[in-house]
Amino acid sequence: MTAKPKPSSADAWPTRVATLAAALRRRVLEHTVRHNGGYLSQACSAAETLATLYVKVMNLAPVASPVVPGAFAGTPGGGRGSVLGYACHGPRGPERDRFILSPSQYSLVLYALLIELGRLAPEALEQFNRDGSTLEMIGAEHSPGMEVMSGSLGQGLSQAGGIALARQLKGESGRTWVFMSDGEFQAGQTWEALQTLAFYKVDRLGVYVDVNGQQCDGRTETVMNIEPLHERVAAFGCRVFRVDGHDAQALAAPAAMEPDGRPLVVLADTDPCRGVSALRANAPKLHYLRFKTPGERETYRRLLEEMI
């Protein structure tokens, strides 16, 4: 019998993404069950996109050991600095990539991902949303994995764009990546940012959008329809791809193409209940899961046991 060749690292990374995405959903579900609530649908929809960014797309520096976040030091000023959340991304350099999380309601998902990647200490999540902690529910520049405060939707792209333009002017080779939610395309600032980035040919900026069709008030299409999103974004001068947001190879492919003078936008169509089918009973209000009865919480607890 001829031994089968071991898979190369090029073949193995999609498997790693799938494993990481499943672990990410499980960790966020565990947190949601323990604390009687959480941003679970965001983990369901964005797991593969964020995992692909961190495993395959982004060129981040390694960290010597998982970061143990310090206490909130207060707002910067008067000689007082703040704890910098981007420490989880390792030392900066002109060749390294930068990451901006625009929809800060995904902070819990990002913290869980950083733990799974060994960039954030597992015990850090115990400080989530506690007074004096840097692991805020709506993350800020001192929160793990965060570089800027983007709590008001639509601001993250503008800030990422400013960073990317500055790096372009300095001749840095590293790229700037921003993760967005589809609901942010209801905000005028998003379109102003795209128009500006296209005009200045900021092509070392890449945008990944979680198009899960959901927002706090229900379905995006009924609150304020943003479709046809591909055509609209392209009309603003961007290089746009629409892909299956749960297919790692489809997600990574656009990022591997040579920049062509246009900002890159990847629209990732996703399922906000992926991997946690019980969530469908809460539709169309999936933005934040809060258990209404002990029985509902028990349903998710049993589901968690099955996932483990």
ZAVO-905992 format. One record per residue: x, y, z of N, C-alpha, C in turn; residue in three letters. Coordinates in steps of 0.02 Angstrom, whole numbers, plus 50000, padded with zeros to 5 digits. Layout:
# residues N
XYZXYZXYZALA ...
END
This chain:
# residues 308
500434994050000500005000050000500445006250000MET 500305010849957500695016949953500415022050002THR 500865024850042500655029750091500415036050056ALA 499875038750081499605044950053500045050750075LYS 500185055450030500595061150049500225065550100PRO 500615068350145500315072750194500085079150160LYS 499525081850182499295088050150499785093750162PRO 499885097850112500335103550120499975108950159SER 500365113950181500065119450219499545123050176SER 499665123150110499185126450065498515122850064ALA 498545116150072497935112150073497595112350142ASP 497995113350194497745112550261497385118750289ALA 497525124650262497245130550293496485130950291TRP 496135128650237495405128850241495125124450297PRO 495465118750310495245114450365495335118050431THR 495895121650437496015125350499495475130750508ARG 495285134050454494765139150458494105136050481VAL 493935130250454493305126850473493315124950547ALA 493885122350570493955120450640493905126550685THR 494245131850665494235138050704493545141150707LEU 493185141050650492515143950648492045140150695ALA 492095133450695491675129450740491835130950813ALA 492485131550828492685133050897492455139950918ALA 492465144650872492245151450886491505151550903LEU 491095148250863490375147950878490255144650946ARG 490615139250959490535135751022490715140151082ARG 491255143851077491465148151132490965153751145ARG 490715156851092490225162151100489565159351127VAL 489375153451104488765150251131488855148751205LEU 489435146251224489555144851295489495151251337GLU 489785156551312489745162951348489015165351353HIS 488635164451299487935166551298487525162651348THR 487625156151352487255151951400487435153851471VAL 488075154851485488295156451553488035163151577ARG 487985167951531487805174751551487105176651531HIS 486715171751509486005172851492485915177851436ASN 486395178251392486325182651334486985183851300GLY 486945186051237487555187551201487425188751127GLY 487935191251093487895192451021488075185950985TYR 487595181450984487715174750956487655174550881LEU 487155177950853487055177550780487665180350743SER 488005185150773488605187950740489155182650734GLN 489215178450785489705172950781489505167850729ALA 488855166550725488605161650676488755163950605CYS 488645170350591488725172750523489445174250505SER 489845176850551490495179550534491075174850547ALA 490955169050575491505164750598492005163150542ALA 491765160950485492235159250431492585165450402GLU 492235170950398492545176950370493115179350414THR 492995179950480493515182150525494085177150529LEU 493905170650531494425165550534494865165750472ALA 494565166650413494945167050351495405173050350THR 495165178650375495585184550378496205183250420LEU 496115180350479496665179350525497125173550505TYR 496845168350477497245162450459497595163150392VAL 497255166150344497515166050275497675172850246LYS 497245177750258497295184050222497795188950252VAL 497755190150317498145195450348498855193350367MET 499305198050359500005197150378500125200750444ASN 499965197250498500045200050565500675197150598LEU 500975200850641501555198350677501325193450731ALA 501725188450747501545183950802501615187450870PRO 501295184650920501375187150988501785182151027VAL 502195184551073502635180051111502225175351155ALA 501665177851182501225173851224500545177251223SER 500015173551242499345176551242499335182851286PRO 499035188051259498995194451294498505193951353VAL 498725196351411498285196951469498115204351474VAL 497515206251457497345213451456497345216451525PRO 497585222551529497585226151592496915229451605GLY 496865232551663496255236251681496225242751641ALA 495625245351635495535251651599495905257151636PHE 496355260551600496775265651631496485272651628ALA 495905273251598495605279751589495735282451520GLY 495375287651501495475290551436496155293851432THR 496485293451374497155296451368497135303951379PRO 497675306551408497715313651420498045315151486GLY 498355321051492498675323051554499235318351575GLY 499585315651525500135311051541499905303951554GLY 499255302851548498975296151560498805292951493ARG 499095287251480498955283651419498405278551429GLY 498245274951377497745269651382498045263051359SER 497755257551382497975251051360497805250251286VAL 498285248151246498175247751174497935240851154LEU 497345240451125497055234051108497415230351053GLY 497755234051009498065230650952498675226550971TYR 498855226351036499415222151057499305214851039ALA 498685212751033498525205951013498745204450942CYS 498895209550904499115208650834499865208750827HIS 500225209050882500955208850880501255215550861GLY 501915215950860502255222250844502075224750774PRO 501995231250770501845234350705502475234950662ARG 502375235550599502925236650552502645238750486GLY 503035242050443502775244550379502535238950333PRO 502795232850344502595227150302502015223250331GLU 501835224850393501295221250426500615224250410ARG 500105220050413499415222350400499115225350464ASP 498605229150454498215232050510497495229850503ARG 497145229050559496455226750558496015231450598PHE 495445233350568494965237750600494295234150604ILE 494025233250663493355230550672492865236350674LEU 492445236850623491995242550620491365241650663SER 490985236150656490385235350698490575232550766PRO 490605236950816490865234950881490425230050919SER 489805228850894489405223650926489695216650912GLN 490185216250868490525209850856491125208950903TYR 491205213250953491785212950997491855206251031SER 491305203651058491325197151091491585191751043LEU 491365192050981491585187150931492345187850919VAL 492585194050914493295195150904493705192750964LEU 493475194151025493835191851084493895184251083TYR 493335180951067493335173551066493825170951013ALA 493845174250955494295172150903495025172950924LEU 495185178550955495865179750978496085174551029LEU 495615172251071495765166951119495915160451082ILE 495495158751034495595152550996496265152650959GLU 496485158550939497115159150901497725159550947LEU 497615159751012498175160251058498455167251063GLY 498085172251041498305179151045498045182751107ARG 497545179851139497245182851199497155177351251LEU 497315178851313497265173951366496535171851377ALA 496395165251384495705162951391495335166051450PRO 495695167251505495365169951564495135177151554GLU 495375180451501495195187351489494445188151480ALA 494115183151450493405183751435492975184251498LEU 493255182251556492885182951618492765190351636GLU 493155194751605493095201851619492615205451571GLN 492305201651528491875204551477491315208851508PHE 491285215151487490755219751505490735221251580ASN 491295220651615491325222351685491625229251694ARG 491405232751746491675239351760492425238951771ASP 492795243451740493505243751748493885239151701GLY 493535235251660493845230651614493945233851546SER 494445231351509494535233651440494145229451390THR 493855223851414493455219651369492745222151368LEU 492655227851337492005231051336491535227551287GLU 490885227851303490385224851258490415228251190MET 490485234751190490585238551129491315240851131ILE 491745237051098492465238051105492705244951084GLY 493255247151114493565253551098494305252251085ALA 494695257751078495385256951058495815253351111GLU 495565252851172495935249251224495715241951230HIS 495235239851191494975233051196495375228351152SER 495455221951172495865217251133495655216751060PRO 496145217351015496015216850944495765223150912GLY 495655228250952495375234550926495925239750920MET 495865243850870496345249250859496025256150865GLU 495385256550850495025262850852494345261650885VAL 494045267050908493365266750933492895267750874MET 492475262750860492025263250803491315261250822SER 491125262950883490475260750909489885263350870GLY 489935269350842489405271950799489495268950730SER 489015265150707489095261650643489225266450586LEU 489685264350542489865268350485490525272050494GLY 490775272450556491395276250568492025272150553GLN 491985265550560492575261350553492905261850485GLY 492505262050433492785262350365493155268950355LEU 492895274450380493235280850373493905280750408SER 493915277950468494535277750506495045273050473GLN 494805267250450495245262650415495515265750351ALA 495085269450317495285272850256495825278050268GLY 495765281750322496275286650339496935283350354GLY 496915277850390497535274050405497845271450340ILE 497425268650297497685265750234497975271150189ALA 497655276950185497915282350143498575284850171LEU 498625285650236499255287850266499815282850252ALA 499665276450256500175271350243500375271450169ARG 499895272750126500045273150054500525278950041GLN 500395284750072500815290550062501515289450089LEU 501565285250141502225283750170502585278150132LYS 502235274950086502545269650047502585262950083GLY 502175261950133502175255650170501855250150128GLU 502115244150133501865238550093501285234850126SER 501215235550191500685232150227499995234650206GLY 499505230250211498825232050192498405233350255ARG 497855236850246497395238350299496735234950284THR 496485231250332495865227450322495335229950371TRP 494725230350347494175232450390493605227450382VAL 493325225450438492745220950439492125225150454PHE 491605224350412491005228350419490385223950422MET 489835226850445489185223550441488785226750385SER 488315222950357487935225750300487495231550320ASP 487275231750383486865237350406487215244050402GLY 487885243950400488255250250396488175253650329GLU 487905250050280487795253050215487135256950213PHE 486815257550270486245262050277486475268950300GLN 487125269550317487395275850342487755279650286ALA 487615286050281487905290150229488665290550233GLY 488945290250294489665290850302490035285150266GLN 489725279350263490025273650228490135275350155THR 489635278250123489675279750052490165285550040TRP 490205290350085490695295650078491405292750082GLU 491505287950127492165284850134492355281050070ALA 491895277150043492035273449981492215278149924LEU 491845283549918491965288449865492665291449872GLN 492865293049933493515296049946494075291049931THR 493995284949954494515279749944494605278149870LEU 494055278049833494105276749761494455282549725ALA 494295288749746494605294549713495365294649723PHE 495585292849784496295292949799496635286249783TYR 496265281749751496545275349729496895271549785LYS 496545271049841496825267549900496685260149890VAL 497135256849855497015249849838497355244849885ASP 497675247449937497955242949987497505242650048ARG 496875244250037496345243550087495855238250063LEU 495695233550106495215228350091494645228350141GLY 494035227650116493445227850158493075221150152VAL 492945217950209492535211950210491885213550246TYR 491325212250213490665214050239490265207750256VAL 490025207350317489595201850338488885203450316ASP 488685200750260488015202050232487545196550259VAL 487335197450321486895192350351486155194450350ASN 486015200350322485325202450313484955204150377GLY 485335205150433485015206450497485275212750529GLN 484855215950569485065221550610484615221650672GLN 484715226450715484375226250780483615226450774CYS 483365229550721482635230150713482325224850669ASP 482725219950647482455214650605482835213850541GLY 482485211850488482795210750423483015217450392ARG 483625217650367483875223650335483435225850277THR 483185221050239482785222650180482125226150197GLU 481875225050258481255228350277481365234850316THR 481935235450350482085241550388482315247050340VAL 482805245450298483025249950244483425245750195MET 483135244150139483455239650092484095242650063ASN 484635238650059485265241050033485445237749966ILE 485035233249944485175229849880484945234049820GLU 485275233149762485805228349746486485230949770PRO 486755228049823487345230749856487965230349812LEU 488045224849775488625224149731488665229749681HIS 488115231049648488095236249596488195243149626GLU 487925244349684487985250949715488715252349735ARG 489035247449767489725248349789490185249149728VAL 490065245149676490465245749615490385252649583ALA 489785255449587489655261949557490055267449592ALA 490275266249653490675271149689491425270249675PHE 491595265849629492285265149607492685259749641GLY 492345254949673492695249649709492735243249666CYS 493205239049683493275232449653492895227649698ARG 492345224949674491875221349717491815214049697VAL 491795209749748491675202649739491125200549788PHE 490665196449765490145193749809490245186249814ARG 490325183749876490515176749885490095173549940VAL 490145166949944489855163149998490265164350061ASP 489975167450110490335169350170490515163550216GLY 490325157450198490525151550237491005147150199HIS 491255149550142491735146050100492415149450106ASP 492875146450143493515149750157493905151350093ALA 493915146750046494295147949985493995153649943GLN 493335153949941493005159349905493135166049939ALA 493165166050005493305172150043494015174650031LEU 494485170050029495195171950024495405173949953ALA 495065171249903495295172349834495355179649813ALA 494875184049828494955191049806495555194449837PRO 495715192749899496285195949933496945194049902ALA 496965188349868497595185949838497735189349771ALA 497265193049744497355196349679497785202649688MET 498145204349636498555210449638498105216649641GLU 498265221449684497875227649686497875231049617PRO 497315234349601497245237249534497065244649535ASP 497175247949592497015255049596496345256549627GLY 495955251249642495305252249674495285248949743ARG 494905251849790494805248549854494465241849842PRO 494665236749879494375230049872493805229249922LEU 493225227049898492655225649942492405218549928VAL 492385214549980492145207649975491485207150014VAL 490955205949978490295205250009490185197850024LEU 490165196050088490125189050109489405187550130ALA 489045184050088488355182050105488365176550157ASP 488035177750214488075173050270487395171550300THR 487385166350340486795164050376486875165750450ASP 486435170150478486515172150548486345166650598PRO 486125160850574485975155250618486425149250603CYS 486945150250565487395144750544487685141250606ARG 487575134750610487855130750664487445130850727GLY 486955135350733486525135650793485805136450768VAL 485525130950744484875131250711484315133550757SER 484395132750823483875134850870483745142350866ALA 484225146150841484145153450835483575155250788LEU 483415150850740482905152550690482225153950723ARG 482125151150782481485152350817481425159650838ALA 481975163350842481965170350864481885175250806ASN 481925172750744481875177150686481215180950686ALA 481205187250664481755190750632482195194750680PRO 482095194250745482495198050793483075193750818LYS 483635194250784484215189950799484825193850824LEU 484765200350829485345204550842485685202750909HIS 485295201750961485555200051027485095194751057TYR 485395189451081484995184051110484955184751185LEU 484345185551211484225185651283483705180351297ARG 483865175551340483395170151354482795172751393PHE 482205170851368481585173351399481325168651453LYS 481515162251449481275157351498481845152551515THR 481805149251573482305144151590482325138551538PRO 481745136951509481725131651459482115133451396GLY 482075139751376482445141951317483195141551330GLU 483395143551389484105143151406484345135951408ARG 483925131551431484095124451434484175121551364GLU 483775123851317483835121651248484535123051221THR 484775129051234485435131051210485985127551249TYR 485865126151313486355122551352486455115451325ARG 485895112151307485955105451278486305105751210ARG 486165110951171486485111751107487245112551117LEU 487435116251168488145117151183488475110451199LEU 488135106351238488415099851256488515095551194GLU 488065096051146488135092251084488725094751043GLU 488855101251045489415104151008490085102351039MET 490105101551104490725099651139490875092351128ILE 
END
